[in-house]
Amino acid sequence: MSKVYPSNLTPEQFELISRLIPPPKPGGRKCEVDILDILNAIFYVLCEGCRWRALPGDLPNWQTVYTYFRNWRCIRDMGEDA
């Protein structure tokens, strides 16, 4: 559990956007990080204007967060339905 940041999603906000999150690929590794924590970390970077490597230590590590961000962005850019 991370600290509460102004950029964190509320449960209601998460419920609204959770259906837009692509499901995990079949046969892949089990997700070890909560998607809400990933989204909160992405919004932290966007709102604070910091670098990925400057994410606070109580959020998931920057490599994990950036990988999710990059993969979701690639899906969007290719026009695939999530």
FENFEN-V643376 format. One record per helix or strand of 2 or more residues. SS is the DSSP state (H for helix, E for strand). FROM is the first residue (numbers start at 1). TO is the last residue. If there is no record, write none. Layout:
BEGIN
ss: {SS:SS}
from: {FROM:FROM}
to: {TO:TO}
END
This chain:
BEGIN
ss: {H:H:H:H}
from: {11:35:52:62}
to: {18:48:54:78}
END
